[in-house]
Amino acid sequence: MEQFKLTQKQKGVYDFIKRYIAANKKSPYIREIQNGCHIVSYKSAFDKLLALEKKGYIQRALNKHRSIRLTSSK
C-alpha cells in the first residue's frame, strides 16, 4: 500500500504510539493516546487513528483493545 504524508498532528500520534509500544511492549488505548498527545476529544483521537490506518501507517483489529500495530518504520 502506498503511504501518504502525515499531518503534524498525525505524526505526533504516530510517534507517541511508536514510543508507547517500545516502552510498554503493547499498544496504547485510545484514551492513552488522547491524554499523551494532549488531544481534547476522544473522537478526535479516534479520527487520527483512522487517518493513520487509511494512510497505511498502522493496522488495527476491530473490537479489540490494544490492537494497534505499526506497519511502517518511518
C-alpha positions in Angstrom: 0.0 0.0 0.0 1.3 3.4 -0.9 2.0 5.6 2.1 0.9 9.2 2.2 2.4 12.2 4.1 1.2 12.7 7.6 0.0 16.0 9.0 1.9 17.3 12.0 -0.8 16.1 14.5 -0.9 12.7 12.8 2.8 12.4 13.0 2.6 13.3 16.7 0.1 10.5 17.3 2.2 8.0 15.3 5.4 8.9 17.2 3.5 8.6 20.5 2.3 5.1 19.6 5.8 4.1 18.5 7.3 5.3 21.8 4.5 3.7 23.8 4.9 0.3 22.2 8.7 0.5 22.6 8.4 1.3 26.3 5.4 -0.9 27.2 5.5 -3.8 24.7 1.8 -3.3 24.0 -0.2 -0.7 22.1 -2.0 2.2 23.9 -5.7 2.6 24.4 -7.3 5.5 22.6 -7.7 7.3 25.9 -4.0 7.0 26.5 -3.3 8.4 23.0 -5.7 11.2 23.8 -4.0 12.1 27.1 -0.5 11.5 25.8 -0.9 13.7 22.8 -3.0 16.4 24.6 -6.0 15.8 22.2 -9.1 17.4 23.6 -11.7 14.9 22.5 -11.9 11.1 22.2 -13.4 11.4 18.7 -10.5 13.5 17.5 -8.0 10.9 18.7 -10.1 8.2 17.1 -10.2 10.1 13.8 -6.4 10.5 13.8 -6.1 6.7 14.2 -8.5 6.2 11.3 -6.3 8.6 9.2 -3.1 6.7 10.1 -4.8 3.4 9.2 -6.1 4.8 5.8 -2.6 6.1 5.0 -1.1 2.7 5.8 1.0 3.6 8.9 -0.9 1.3 11.3 -3.3 -1.6 11.4 -6.0 -2.2 13.9 -8.2 -5.2 14.7 -11.9 -4.4 15.1 -13.4 -4.6 18.6 -10.0 -5.4 20.1 -8.3 -3.2 22.8 -4.6 -2.6 22.3 -4.7 -3.9 18.8 -2.7 -1.1 17.1 0.2 -2.5 15.0 2.8 -0.3 13.2 3.2 -1.1 9.6 5.9 1.4 8.8 9.4 2.1 10.1 9.2 5.9 9.3 
